[in-house]
Amino acid sequence: MTFDQIMTWAAAGESETQEFKRSTGQRREAARTLCALLNHRGGRVLFGVEPDGRVTGQQVSDHTLEEIAQELREIEPPAFPAIERVVVGDGHEVRVMSVGTGHSQPYTHRDYATGGSSIGVAMYDDRLEVSSSGTLHFGFTPQALFEPHESRPWNPLIASVFYRRGIIATWGQGTLRMAVWAEEAGLPRPEILEIPGAVVVRFQRKPTEQSPGEAPQKTPEAILELLREQPGLAFSELALLLGKSESAVKRAVRKLRESGRLQRIGSDRVGHWQVNA
């Protein structure tokens, strides 16, 4: 993303898929906007752009990013916007948060009768897990869900609305289609697990193809590869992209700086990274 792209969007003005926020002080309003975009056609929110389209930018600290992340955690089911940073001069930057159209299935099957229930998505190095509070109902078992079965959504009224709008294409085919798509992609069949208080669907990651004797990419090399493409990434963003803890990323970056392979240009708040090797 470039400064010219930001200027083009700003000149186009606000619309049903784009909204401007003067600063991250309006992060709560921005989270509500993202929720609305998820329920429509997707879109973006630009922090550091005035309502009239003037690009002013702002200074954004790691603490501010954490505050934004906290607001995003309030969206249910969880959403994971793409967040990009563009420097606009004088130590100021514009942050762009983009989302696509949300999905309906979690709303259809969630057990709303359970107080404090939620739907979670967790990414690991080798798998993706989607968890939902509650249990399997109507006598279903994990094995039965991968065999032809009658569709019995826990929230039939909500499911009926989605079906009539064409958001749900067929009844009773979701888990069967997941198995087919996984096989077509060369992945193991998804697992459905019943754990205390929740049901988890686990998707295994496809093993990375490596040459004989080749070791998996190390964290320092992965960091350098990311920073070559996106030199403005913060520690928290690197940790999210790599699936590592922020402390592990900071240790790797420290070693890279000590070896001279990585250099920080400018301050920690508004600078960027330069890869030297």
Rosetta silent file (secondary structure, phi, psi, omega in degrees, C-alpha in Angstrom):
SEQUENCE: MTFDQIMTWAAAGESETQEFKRSTGQRREAARTLCALLNHRGGRVLFGVEPDGRVTGQQVSDHTLEEIAQELREIEPPAFPAIERVVVGDGHEVRVMSVGTGHSQPYTHRDYATGGSSIGVAMYDDRLEVSSSGTLHFGFTPQALFEPHESRPWNPLIASVFYRRGIIATWGQGTLRMAVWAEEAGLPRPEILEIPGAVVVRFQRKPTEQSPGEAPQKTPEAILELLREQPGLAFSELALLLGKSESAVKRAVRKLRESGRLQRIGSDRVGHWQVNA
SCORE:     score description
SCORE:     0.000 S_00000001
   1 L     0.000  138.447 -174.886    0.000    0.000    0.000 S_00000001
   2 L  -120.281  168.101  176.684    1.342    3.436   -0.946 S_00000001
   3 H   -61.940  -38.645  179.355    0.814    7.081   -0.055 S_00000001
   4 H   -61.798  -37.220  178.860   -0.746    7.640   -3.509 S_00000001
   5 H   -64.677  -41.570  177.452   -3.326    4.932   -2.781 S_00000001
   6 H   -60.198  -44.281 -179.192   -4.250    6.656    0.488 S_00000001
   7 H   -64.135  -37.539  178.250   -4.686    9.967   -1.340 S_00000001
   8 H   -63.961  -45.988  178.750   -6.897    8.309   -3.975 S_00000001
   9 H   -63.473  -42.577 -179.335   -9.142    6.792   -1.322 S_00000001
  10 H   -62.540  -40.297  180.000   -9.285   10.067    0.620 S_00000001
  11 H   -66.548  -27.913 -179.324  -10.257   11.987   -2.520 S_00000001
  12 H   -73.321  -21.325  178.862  -13.078    9.495   -3.174 S_00000001
  13 L    81.141  176.085 -179.467  -14.663   10.342    0.175 S_00000001
  14 L   -75.918  152.140 -179.417  -16.637    8.193    2.584 S_00000001
  15 E  -153.227 -171.222  179.569  -19.073    5.585    1.286 S_00000001
  16 L   -71.643  -10.503  177.876  -20.890    2.417    2.352 S_00000001
  17 L  -120.043    7.406 -178.330  -17.556    0.551    2.099 S_00000001
  18 E  -149.185  134.018  179.368  -15.151    3.247    3.356 S_00000001
  19 E  -140.803  145.383 -179.411  -15.050    5.448    6.443 S_00000001
  20 E  -105.170  143.619  173.209  -12.541    7.971    7.802 S_00000001
  21 E  -129.351  132.693 -177.580  -11.479    8.460   11.437 S_00000001
  22 L   -59.135  -39.786 -178.880   -9.477   11.456   12.571 S_00000001
  23 L  -157.345  173.194  178.356   -7.442    9.350   14.991 S_00000001
  24 H   -71.640   -4.832  171.445   -7.334    6.052   16.856 S_00000001
  25 H   -63.220  -17.339  177.378   -9.135    7.877   19.666 S_00000001
  26 H  -100.545   29.434 -175.291  -12.234    6.915   17.665 S_00000001
  27 H   -64.721  -32.353  179.016  -11.318    3.218   17.766 S_00000001
  28 H   -66.221  -44.297  176.788  -14.614    2.194   19.397 S_00000001
  29 H   -62.948  -36.471  179.673  -16.616    3.837   16.621 S_00000001
  30 H   -65.082  -39.813  178.750  -14.257    2.226   14.106 S_00000001
  31 H   -62.937  -38.113  177.841  -14.895   -1.244   15.570 S_00000001
  32 H   -66.626  -37.952  177.300  -18.632   -0.681   15.173 S_00000001
  33 H   -63.689  -43.794  178.895  -18.077    0.383   11.579 S_00000001
  34 H   -61.363  -38.874  177.596  -16.055   -2.763   10.869 S_00000001
  35 H   -61.352  -41.987  178.424  -18.844   -4.866   12.368 S_00000001
  36 H   -65.813  -39.480  179.206  -21.318   -3.190   10.003 S_00000001
  37 H   -64.777  -38.059  177.729  -18.985   -3.761    7.033 S_00000001
  38 H   -61.402  -32.574 -178.780  -18.689   -7.438    7.930 S_00000001
  39 L   -88.259    3.765  179.671  -22.464   -7.689    7.761 S_00000001
  40 L  -124.129 -112.534 -175.749  -22.585   -5.972    4.368 S_00000001
  41 L  -113.852   10.858 -174.988  -20.008   -6.035    1.551 S_00000001
  42 L    81.459  177.680  179.577  -16.799   -5.485    3.485 S_00000001
  43 E   158.007 -156.687 -174.661  -14.681   -2.347    3.265 S_00000001
  44 E  -145.623  155.498  172.389  -12.082   -0.299    5.107 S_00000001
  45 E  -122.148  132.153  179.776  -11.557    2.256    7.882 S_00000001
  46 E  -110.729  118.417  173.248   -8.735    4.801    7.606 S_00000001
  47 E   -89.380  132.600  179.550   -7.276    6.280   10.793 S_00000001
  48 L   101.504   16.148  177.732   -5.586    9.648   10.276 S_00000001
  49 E  -127.125  128.818 -179.559   -7.990   11.030    7.663 S_00000001
  50 L   -71.322  157.785  179.758  -10.433   13.847    8.411 S_00000001
  51 L   -55.753  -27.533 -179.851  -14.142   13.460    7.546 S_00000001
  52 L   -86.960    3.190  176.305  -13.643   15.897    4.638 S_00000001
  53 L    97.190   -1.722  177.521  -10.867   13.716    3.186 S_00000001
  54 L   -71.215  129.942 -179.452   -7.829   15.676    4.383 S_00000001
  55 E   -91.524  110.265 -178.677   -4.951   13.291    5.154 S_00000001
  56 L  -109.621  -30.506 -178.236   -3.348   14.377    8.440 S_00000001
  57 L    71.150  177.689  175.816   -2.031   11.112    9.875 S_00000001
  58 E  -160.569  166.579  174.172   -1.122   10.570   13.498 S_00000001
  59 L   -88.340  129.725 -175.632    1.577    9.064   15.694 S_00000001
  60 L  -122.773  121.003  179.644    0.744    5.475   16.619 S_00000001
  61 L   -97.205  168.828  175.858    2.482    3.615   19.458 S_00000001
  62 H   -61.204  -34.499  178.324    2.488   -0.105   20.257 S_00000001
  63 H   -63.325  -40.250  178.373    0.179    0.706   23.178 S_00000001
  64 H   -63.478  -40.181  178.317   -2.303    2.286   20.764 S_00000001
  65 H   -61.783  -38.282  178.861   -2.208   -0.839   18.587 S_00000001
  66 H   -66.920  -37.303  177.401   -3.023   -2.954   21.634 S_00000001
  67 H   -64.786  -38.295  176.490   -5.990   -0.684   22.431 S_00000001
  68 H   -64.091  -44.769  179.820   -7.261   -1.145   18.872 S_00000001
  69 H   -59.752  -37.723  179.283   -6.842   -4.917   19.178 S_00000001
  70 H   -63.888  -39.647  177.627   -8.855   -4.846   22.421 S_00000001
  71 H   -66.009  -38.379 -178.810  -11.756   -3.113   20.655 S_00000001
  72 H   -66.734  -27.498  179.175  -11.642   -5.660   17.827 S_00000001
  73 L   -67.009  -16.084  179.721  -11.963   -8.482   20.359 S_00000001
  74 L   -77.903  -14.269  179.224  -15.467   -7.195   21.139 S_00000001
  75 L   -73.863  131.386 -175.720  -16.676   -8.206   17.670 S_00000001
  76 L  -130.865  124.321   -2.621  -18.581  -11.505   17.872 S_00000001
  77 L   -65.335  163.108 -176.082  -17.888  -13.874   16.177 S_00000001
  78 L   -57.165  142.256  176.170  -14.210  -12.833   16.105 S_00000001
  79 L  -124.571  150.602 -176.365  -12.995  -10.917   13.049 S_00000001
  80 L  -129.411   83.151 -178.656   -9.416  -10.414   11.908 S_00000001
  81 L   -65.593  150.200  169.437   -9.063   -7.244    9.783 S_00000001
  82 E   -76.695  131.292 -178.199   -5.992   -6.690    7.641 S_00000001
  83 E  -119.741  122.813 -178.853   -4.058   -3.760    9.157 S_00000001
  84 E  -126.230  152.203 -174.759   -1.614   -1.769    7.030 S_00000001
  85 E  -121.425  132.640  177.673    0.571    1.233    7.803 S_00000001
  86 E  -131.947  121.963  178.786    1.479    4.098    5.447 S_00000001
  87 E   -76.020  132.016 -177.769    3.823    6.925    6.474 S_00000001
  88 E  -116.618    7.803  175.457    2.490   10.325    5.387 S_00000001
  89 E   108.550  155.430  177.114    5.332   12.550    6.638 S_00000001
  90 L    56.689   35.994  178.323    6.499   14.414    9.748 S_00000001
  91 L    73.309   11.942 -179.661    6.451   11.255   11.845 S_00000001
  92 E  -107.359  157.381 -178.387    2.769   10.690   11.118 S_00000001
  93 E  -146.645  160.771  173.220    1.089    7.686    9.556 S_00000001
  94 E  -112.300  132.761  175.844   -2.269    6.409    8.361 S_00000001
  95 E  -106.195  130.326 -178.793   -3.504    3.012    9.532 S_00000001
  96 E  -113.997  123.843  176.889   -5.881    1.139    7.239 S_00000001
  97 E  -114.336  121.466 -175.585   -8.090   -1.664    8.592 S_00000001
  98 E  -121.605  144.639  176.822   -9.870   -3.744    5.947 S_00000001
  99 E  -136.957  154.192  171.964  -12.427   -6.553    6.188 S_00000001
 100 L   -96.007 -166.003  177.823  -14.318   -8.739    3.744 S_00000001
 101 L   -75.394  136.234  179.537  -17.875   -9.981    4.054 S_00000001
 102 L   -72.477  172.973 -179.104  -18.543  -11.964    7.243 S_00000001
 103 L  -112.544  156.187 -171.191  -19.859  -15.535    7.356 S_00000001
 104 L   -96.474  -26.937 -168.733  -23.180  -16.750    8.700 S_00000001
 105 H   -56.077  -42.439  179.017  -22.611  -20.230   10.051 S_00000001
 106 H   -58.024  -37.336  179.859  -21.357  -19.253   13.545 S_00000001
 107 H   -67.739  -33.393 -176.816  -24.498  -17.162   14.082 S_00000001
 108 H   -70.617  -37.136 -171.485  -26.677  -20.060   12.941 S_00000001
 109 H  -105.652   -6.158 -178.140  -25.219  -22.677   15.279 S_00000001
 110 L   -66.089  142.792  177.579  -24.148  -20.680   18.313 S_00000001
 111 L   -89.582   94.284 -176.799  -25.884  -21.548   21.596 S_00000001
 112 L   -73.983  -13.234 -179.355  -27.163  -18.115   22.679 S_00000001
 113 L   -75.036  -17.356 -179.144  -28.818  -19.578   25.779 S_00000001
 114 L   -85.680  117.203 -179.736  -25.427  -20.119   27.400 S_00000001
 115 L   -61.662  131.533  178.520  -24.368  -17.021   29.320 S_00000001
 116 L    74.856   13.090 -179.127  -21.020  -15.679   28.187 S_00000001
 117 L   -68.078  156.288 -178.030  -20.835  -18.098   25.253 S_00000001
 118 L  -155.881  168.060  174.053  -18.532  -17.224   22.394 S_00000001
 119 E  -119.406  128.841 -176.737  -16.997  -18.432   19.174 S_00000001
 120 E  -123.477  150.419  174.826  -13.215  -18.419   18.944 S_00000001
 121 E  -124.870  125.491 -178.695  -10.647  -18.877   16.200 S_00000001
 122 E  -125.367  131.483  178.987   -7.112  -19.934   17.144 S_00000001
 123 E  -109.854  130.759  176.863   -4.182  -20.256   14.730 S_00000001
 124 L  -121.405  173.734 -179.631   -1.193  -22.477   15.497 S_00000001
 125 L   -60.918  -33.315 -173.062    1.876  -23.408   13.499 S_00000001
 126 L  -115.535    1.037 -175.664    0.296  -26.687   12.359 S_00000001
 127 E  -164.441  165.209  172.483   -3.482  -26.149   12.565 S_00000001
 128 E  -122.196  133.512 -179.742   -6.492  -23.838   12.774 S_00000001
 129 E  -124.597  131.896  175.010   -9.139  -24.394   15.448 S_00000001
 130 E  -114.145  121.620 -176.801  -12.662  -22.965   15.583 S_00000001
 131 E  -117.615  145.825  178.701  -14.394  -23.397   18.944 S_00000001
 132 E  -135.417  132.120  178.987  -18.007  -22.764   19.958 S_00000001
 133 E   -63.094  144.083  179.560  -19.424  -22.798   23.463 S_00000001
 134 L   113.302 -165.721 -177.911  -21.939  -25.574   24.153 S_00000001
 135 L  -132.512  171.086  172.692  -22.244  -29.213   23.100 S_00000001
 136 L   -72.552  130.806 -176.424  -23.428  -31.249   20.112 S_00000001
 137 L  -103.814  175.196  172.789  -27.213  -31.456   20.258 S_00000001
 138 L    59.936   23.778  177.617  -29.914  -33.812   18.970 S_00000001
 139 L    79.664    7.837  178.569  -27.779  -36.912   19.532 S_00000001
 140 L   -68.472  147.747  172.589  -25.169  -35.963   16.936 S_00000001
 141 L  -122.890  159.548  177.633  -21.638  -37.348   17.314 S_00000001
 142 L   -53.517  -41.325 -179.456  -18.463  -36.131   15.590 S_00000001
 143 L   -65.406  -41.147 -177.572  -18.436  -39.249   13.408 S_00000001
 144 H   -64.010  -28.198 -178.629  -22.095  -38.850   12.416 S_00000001
 145 H   -71.246  -16.694  176.788  -21.483  -35.322   11.158 S_00000001
 146 H  -101.343   17.161  172.857  -19.172  -36.698    8.452 S_00000001
 147 L  -122.833  158.149  178.038  -21.879  -39.071    7.212 S_00000001
 148 L   -52.718  129.183 -176.135  -25.122  -38.108    5.399 S_00000001
 149 L  -151.954  161.139  176.880  -27.402  -36.616    8.054 S_00000001
 150 L   -74.238  140.145  176.832  -30.425  -34.418    8.585 S_00000001
 151 L   -81.826  125.193  178.613  -29.717  -30.736    9.142 S_00000001
 152 L  -135.756   77.311 -179.733  -30.933  -29.594   12.566 S_00000001
 153 L   -62.154  143.815 -179.188  -29.586  -26.073   13.288 S_00000001
 154 L   -68.520  -25.748  178.813  -29.724  -25.000   16.917 S_00000001
 155 L  -120.522   78.200 -173.119  -31.247  -21.663   15.844 S_00000001
 156 H   -61.374  -34.038 -179.476  -33.789  -22.630   13.126 S_00000001
 157 H   -67.293  -44.304  177.599  -35.312  -19.160   12.784 S_00000001
 158 H   -63.961  -45.034 -179.642  -31.933  -17.542   12.178 S_00000001
 159 H   -60.391  -37.846  179.786  -30.935  -20.393    9.848 S_00000001
 160 H   -63.849  -41.032  178.264  -34.177  -19.989    7.883 S_00000001
 161 H   -61.437  -47.070 -179.906  -33.491  -16.299    7.293 S_00000001
 162 H   -62.777  -39.301 -179.404  -29.972  -17.038    6.019 S_00000001
 163 H   -65.147  -44.646 -178.514  -31.283  -19.846    3.805 S_00000001
 164 H   -66.826  -27.558  176.816  -34.008  -17.670    2.238 S_00000001
 165 L   -82.932   -5.513  178.864  -31.423  -14.956    1.531 S_00000001
 166 L    84.804    8.271  179.779  -29.209  -17.503   -0.225 S_00000001
 167 L   -75.231  -37.112  172.241  -26.378  -17.221    2.322 S_00000001
 168 L   -97.738  120.328 -174.329  -26.775  -20.915    3.200 S_00000001
 169 L   -79.888  -44.496 -177.317  -26.729  -22.902   -0.055 S_00000001
 170 L  -141.588  157.937  179.328  -27.820  -26.361    1.161 S_00000001
 171 L   -93.238  142.760  170.907  -28.965  -28.002    4.391 S_00000001
 172 L    67.634   22.060 -176.525  -26.972  -30.686    6.165 S_00000001
 173 L  -118.232   -6.347 -172.399  -23.952  -30.476    3.849 S_00000001
 174 H   -57.397  -53.782 -177.822  -21.519  -28.235    5.709 S_00000001
 175 H   -68.351  -34.193  178.265  -19.364  -30.870    7.407 S_00000001
 176 H   -65.822  -40.264  179.494  -19.516  -33.161    4.354 S_00000001
 177 H   -69.343  -35.765  175.697  -18.326  -30.357    2.094 S_00000001
 178 H   -58.020  -43.309 -179.047  -15.510  -29.505    4.512 S_00000001
 179 H   -64.256  -41.235 -179.920  -14.265  -33.092    4.230 S_00000001
 180 H   -65.542  -46.647 -178.790  -14.430  -32.997    0.421 S_00000001
 181 H   -64.006  -38.013  177.650  -12.634  -29.660    0.171 S_00000001
 182 H   -62.549  -43.774  179.777   -9.918  -30.806    2.571 S_00000001
 183 H   -63.709  -41.591  179.208   -9.330  -33.937    0.483 S_00000001
 184 H   -63.391  -30.182  179.489   -9.180  -31.872   -2.739 S_00000001
 185 L   -87.635    1.097 -179.044   -6.564  -29.627   -1.109 S_00000001
 186 L    75.175   26.286 -179.108   -4.500  -32.623    0.010 S_00000001
 187 L  -107.455  156.363  173.368   -5.313  -32.021    3.683 S_00000001
 188 L   -63.870  155.927  176.286   -6.455  -34.456    6.374 S_00000001
 189 L   -62.260  137.173  177.821  -10.178  -34.540    7.068 S_00000001
 190 L   -56.076  150.202  177.308  -11.143  -31.904    9.667 S_00000001
 191 E  -105.048  141.541  172.434  -11.600  -33.182   13.222 S_00000001
 192 E  -114.076  120.882 -175.072  -14.602  -32.384   15.414 S_00000001
 193 E  -118.427  138.320  172.152  -13.792  -32.637   19.114 S_00000001
 194 E  -101.614  117.491  177.240  -16.056  -32.435   22.136 S_00000001
 195 E  -120.189  164.683 -179.020  -14.294  -30.841   25.090 S_00000001
 196 L   -54.472  115.932  174.788  -15.788  -29.671   28.404 S_00000001
 197 L    84.632    1.468 -176.716  -18.118  -26.779   27.622 S_00000001
 198 E  -161.020  163.919  172.844  -17.361  -26.479   23.905 S_00000001
 199 E  -117.503  135.126 -177.563  -17.083  -28.088   20.488 S_00000001
 200 E  -121.022  132.392  171.357  -13.883  -27.617   18.483 S_00000001
 201 E  -106.975  123.860 -174.451  -13.367  -28.055   14.743 S_00000001
 202 E  -113.853  126.830  176.755   -9.683  -28.582   13.924 S_00000001
 203 E  -111.363  119.563  179.710   -8.171  -28.052   10.480 S_00000001
 204 E   -80.368  142.164  178.981   -4.663  -29.444   10.025 S_00000001
 205 L   -79.702  146.861  177.447   -2.186  -27.420    8.007 S_00000001
 206 L   -70.251  128.002  179.897   -0.657  -28.903    4.874 S_00000001
 207 L   -57.315  138.297  178.711    2.959  -29.923    5.609 S_00000001
 208 L   -71.272  130.173  178.793    5.459  -27.599    3.958 S_00000001
 209 L   -74.392  127.335 -178.039    7.274  -29.284    1.098 S_00000001
 210 L  -131.455  151.401  175.284   11.005  -29.295    1.777 S_00000001
 211 L   -70.222  154.126  179.284   13.999  -30.683    0.018 S_00000001
 212 L   -54.402  129.227  178.906   15.619  -33.759    1.639 S_00000001
 213 L    82.366   -4.421 -178.914   17.606  -32.658    4.658 S_00000001
 214 L   -80.720  133.208 -179.141   16.222  -29.106    4.509 S_00000001
 215 L   -88.297  154.489  176.205   15.238  -27.659    7.892 S_00000001
 216 L   -59.161  153.286 -179.766   12.095  -25.532    8.443 S_00000001
 217 L   -62.294  130.549 -179.009   12.590  -21.783    8.067 S_00000001
 218 L   -77.261  157.993 -178.755   13.953  -20.280   11.275 S_00000001
 219 H   -57.862  -45.556  179.189   12.275  -17.355   12.971 S_00000001
 220 H   -57.641  -42.067 -179.803   15.094  -14.832   12.173 S_00000001
 221 H   -66.887  -38.275  178.227   14.930  -15.677    8.462 S_00000001
 222 H   -64.750  -38.649  177.970   11.148  -15.418    8.476 S_00000001
 223 H   -63.048  -45.847  179.785   11.398  -11.981   10.148 S_00000001
 224 H   -61.276  -40.587 -179.599   13.864  -10.750    7.518 S_00000001
 225 H   -63.201  -42.131  178.907   11.611  -11.993    4.733 S_00000001
 226 H   -67.184  -42.349 -175.998    8.605  -10.145    6.155 S_00000001
 227 H   -73.246  -21.969  172.830   10.522   -6.918    6.796 S_00000001
 228 H   -64.028  -37.307 -178.451   11.895   -6.844    3.260 S_00000001
 229 H   -87.002  -34.803 -176.300    8.308   -6.577    2.055 S_00000001
 230 L  -134.965   79.305 -174.761    6.832   -4.553    4.935 S_00000001
 231 L   -66.459  -10.547 -178.566    9.556   -2.550    6.729 S_00000001
 232 L   -93.781    5.445 -177.171    7.033   -0.736    8.906 S_00000001
 233 L   -64.108  139.136  175.492    5.784   -3.793   10.815 S_00000001
 234 L   -89.279  167.373  179.898    5.694   -3.516   14.609 S_00000001
 235 H   -56.576  -43.536 -178.033    6.704   -6.306   17.016 S_00000001
 236 H   -63.091  -36.360  179.635    3.070   -7.137   17.716 S_00000001
 237 H   -71.936  -39.326  176.286    2.319   -7.452   13.994 S_00000001
 238 H   -61.486  -43.535 -179.173    5.364   -9.659   13.377 S_00000001
 239 H   -61.112  -40.795 -179.568    4.316  -11.929   16.241 S_00000001
 240 H   -66.165  -44.188 -178.098    0.807  -12.252   14.781 S_00000001
 241 H   -68.339  -32.622 -177.237    2.041  -13.039   11.265 S_00000001
 242 H   -91.316  -12.340 -176.518    4.594  -15.593   12.475 S_00000001
 243 L    70.429   28.456 -179.553    2.421  -17.242   15.101 S_00000001
 244 L  -115.544  166.180  174.924    5.111  -16.547   17.728 S_00000001
 245 L   -75.059  154.800  179.885    5.084  -14.717   21.044 S_00000001
 246 H   -63.806  -35.182  179.011    6.113  -11.072   20.994 S_00000001
 247 H   -65.609  -36.778  178.214    9.003  -11.811   23.368 S_00000001
 248 H   -66.207  -38.976  178.225   10.334  -14.481   20.968 S_00000001
 249 H   -65.390  -42.881 -179.760   10.190  -12.004   18.092 S_00000001
 250 H   -63.453  -38.468  177.622   12.018   -9.350   20.114 S_00000001
 251 H   -63.940  -42.977 -179.461   14.801  -11.823   20.991 S_00000001
 252 H   -65.691  -40.337  178.949   15.227  -12.764   17.335 S_00000001
 253 H   -65.395  -39.948  178.574   15.262   -9.112   16.247 S_00000001
 254 H   -59.785  -42.957  178.967   17.869   -8.270   18.893 S_00000001
 255 H   -66.295  -37.842  178.324   20.178  -10.994   17.543 S_00000001
 256 H   -65.836  -37.843  177.987   19.643   -9.807   13.978 S_00000001
 257 H   -69.656  -38.893  178.863   20.571   -6.251   14.961 S_00000001
 258 H   -65.078  -32.603  179.858   23.637   -7.425   16.840 S_00000001
 259 L   -83.479   -6.714  178.702   24.797   -9.357   13.772 S_00000001
 260 L    84.812    4.487 -178.174   24.261   -6.318   11.543 S_00000001
 261 L   -82.719  -16.304 -178.231   21.657   -8.005    9.354 S_00000001
 262 E  -137.561  138.551 -177.372   18.867   -5.706   10.538 S_00000001
 263 E  -135.659  140.576  177.224   18.905   -1.992   11.270 S_00000001
 264 E   -94.831  124.990  177.944   16.339    0.382   12.710 S_00000001
 265 E  -105.406  118.562 -178.048   15.958    3.658   10.783 S_00000001
 266 L    89.549 -170.518 -175.782   14.359    6.409   12.845 S_00000001
 267 L   -80.583  167.175  177.663   12.692    6.128   16.235 S_00000001
 268 L   -63.863  -28.378 -175.334   10.890    3.101   17.642 S_00000001
 269 L   -80.537  -44.442 -172.760    7.598    4.914   17.307 S_00000001
 270 L  -123.887    7.255 -179.009    7.696    6.212   13.712 S_00000001
 271 L   -84.063 -165.716  177.954   10.764    4.594   12.138 S_00000001
 272 E  -149.040  170.660 -177.374   11.136    1.524    9.966 S_00000001
 273 E   -97.151  146.054  174.309   13.372   -1.518    9.512 S_00000001
 274 E  -125.342  121.208  179.461   16.176   -1.915    6.976 S_00000001
 275 E   -87.542  124.260 -175.714   17.372   -5.408    6.032 S_00000001
 276 L   -99.251   -6.374 -179.041   21.105   -5.393    5.285 S_00000001
 277 L  -146.605    0.000    0.000   21.544   -8.988    4.150 S_00000001
